[in-house]
């Protein structure tokens, strides 16, 4: 078996025209009414952390290696990237045992969206039920506690695929 970790952090888009028409996306779920995160793609910190954990476990580099901005459309779906990571994992001879992800956000409530995030992330990876998502705050400490952005961390377990 192999274990990998992933971490991603994005700041919120500052108030102004750059926010127009953008939604906060976490685990593939658009959360209306919350400020969006800055990033080249949809800035989905959950999907990015999960992808990096999986790539690390398979010793396949990181998300930026496989998907530099030149290969990702502006605002592109991180679930599409995650689906490609799932393919890379399978092609390398691995099966996803499980992925556990923690979202660190001071103000955005994750619980109403958690189950849908798990479904979308697991579905993108073609690994039903493999991804769990939970959330915490920093008790108002640091930049996350001040509500300047959101972070996610993930740990993934891969097992050799059985032919």
C-alpha angles and dihedrals in degrees: 000000000000130000128203136178132212135192131184132175130183131177122230118261107258117250113275141067094325088071094055112117095359125116132197107258120198123169089349093304120120109222109203120212094027122104114259123243124246117247145115094256121032087299092235100173092187095056090042094052091047091049093050092048091053095044090048093051090052091045090238100133123249141300094268091054093055099033113032115173089262089065098042123071114236106269091009121166116269088204087065089053090048091052089055090049088053089054092049090051093051092045089053090057100258135127122206110245095181144316124213118196131189119199115206110204131144102202110014112089111223101183097083090055103033099098093048091048090053091050094048095045094046090045093051089053093046086234108118113214093000099118127069124187129196135163143221139171132227092234088249094303122138130350093316091051090051088056096247095134148327132264134194132193127192141185122202133196119205126190127195110268113245111228 
